[in-house]
Amino acid sequence: MMTSKGDVQDYVKSAYLEFQVDSVDCMLTVYMDDQSDYLFVPFKDKTTGEDKYGAGRYIELEKIGDKEYLLDFNLAYNPYCAYNDRWVCPLTPFENTLKVEIRAGEKKFK
């Protein structure tokens, strides 16, 4: 995955999440760091760049069942590079761009 500094970090595509927002079918890819079991979902939506950070936001998944995870957009947050240029953050892959608005979660840092 490309980063905010132009280099590449390795992540494994772990799963796909399928859901609906306002009757629109959506899908996001879940990524896992190849060094741990940390699952995260970088994403962009129709509000990205307006009142949300332009490179997208992240959600960490919470396991709630054998093959079930909680995708809570209220917990969406800006990557650390939104606050400080010294941080290196993975950039949201094109496949994780939603065609809907996600108004929940952290807004753009001003």
C-alpha positions in Angstrom: 0.0 0.0 0.0 1.4 3.4 -0.9 2.1 5.8 2.0 1.9 9.5 2.6 5.7 9.7 2.0 5.7 7.8 -1.3 7.1 4.5 -0.1 5.2 1.2 0.2 4.1 -0.8 3.3 3.0 -4.4 3.1 -0.5 -5.3 4.2 -2.5 -8.4 3.5 -6.0 -8.3 2.1 -7.8 -10.1 4.9 -11.5 -9.9 4.0 -14.3 -8.0 2.3 -17.1 -6.3 4.1 -20.5 -6.0 2.3 -23.2 -3.7 3.6 -25.7 -1.1 2.6 -25.9 2.7 3.2 -29.2 4.3 2.3 -30.1 1.2 0.1 -26.8 1.5 -1.8 -24.7 -1.7 -1.9 -21.2 -1.0 -0.6 -18.0 -3.1 -0.2 -14.7 -2.4 1.6 -11.5 -4.4 1.8 -10.2 -5.2 5.2 -6.4 -5.1 5.6 -4.1 -6.8 8.1 -0.6 -5.8 8.9 1.7 -8.8 8.0 3.4 -8.4 11.4 0.3 -8.6 13.6 -3.4 -9.5 13.7 -4.4 -5.8 13.6 -7.3 -5.4 11.2 -8.1 -2.0 9.7 -10.2 -0.5 7.0 -8.9 2.6 5.3 -11.7 4.3 3.3 -12.9 7.4 1.4 -16.4 8.5 0.8 -18.3 11.3 -0.9 -17.4 13.7 2.0 -13.6 13.1 1.7 -11.8 16.4 1.1 -14.8 18.5 2.0 -15.2 18.2 5.8 -13.1 15.0 6.1 -9.4 14.4 5.7 -8.5 14.3 2.0 -6.4 11.0 2.2 -9.3 9.1 3.8 -10.0 7.8 7.3 -9.5 4.5 9.1 -11.6 2.2 11.1 -10.3 -0.6 13.3 -12.5 -3.7 13.3 -14.0 -5.2 16.5 -14.7 -9.0 16.3 -18.1 -9.8 17.6 -18.6 -13.4 16.5 -17.0 -16.3 14.7 -17.1 -14.6 11.3 -18.7 -11.3 12.3 -17.1 -7.9 12.8 -18.5 -4.6 13.9 -18.0 -1.8 11.3 -18.9 1.3 13.3 -18.4 4.5 11.2 -18.8 6.5 14.4 -15.3 5.3 15.3 -13.7 6.4 12.0 -10.6 8.5 12.6 -8.0 10.5 10.7 -4.6 8.9 10.2 -1.8 10.5 12.3 -0.3 12.1 9.2 -3.4 14.4 9.1 -1.9 16.1 12.2 1.8 15.9 11.7 3.8 15.6 8.4 6.5 13.5 10.2 4.1 10.5 10.4 4.0 8.0 7.6 0.5 6.7 6.9 -0.9 4.2 4.4 -3.1 5.8 1.8 -6.5 4.6 1.1 -6.6 2.2 -1.9 -8.9 3.2 -4.8 -11.0 0.0 -4.2 -12.0 1.4 -0.7 -13.7 4.5 -2.1 -17.4 4.5 -1.3 -20.0 6.2 -3.5 -22.0 7.3 -0.5 -21.6 9.9 2.2 -20.4 8.8 5.6 -21.2 11.7 8.0 -20.1 9.8 11.1 -16.7 9.8 12.7 -13.9 12.3 13.0 -13.9 15.4 10.8 -11.0 17.2 9.1 -8.4 18.7 11.4 -8.3 22.5 11.1 
